[in-house]
């Protein structure tokens, strides 16, 4: 199995930011790379919080639910974009 996960290094230990389906004491191979230089610590903290909140969501709407809700909004966003750009 090959899987890429984000982790935080704390007190000499890598802590994955999401659950891993591994057996206790199972050997794994770790490749360490740092996130892009333009990501700040605040961005990483936000990403960790968002992932945790998404994982705890119980009622996640389907794509069809979202499309149905968006279709109920009158007008067109395209017209708003055109007006904003002055085209």
Buried (B, 14 or more C-beta within 10 A) or exposed (E): EEEEEEBEEEEEEEEEBEEEEEEEEEEEEEEEEEEEEEEEEEEBEEBBEEEEEEEEEEEEEEEEEEEEEEEEEEEEEEEEEEEEEEE
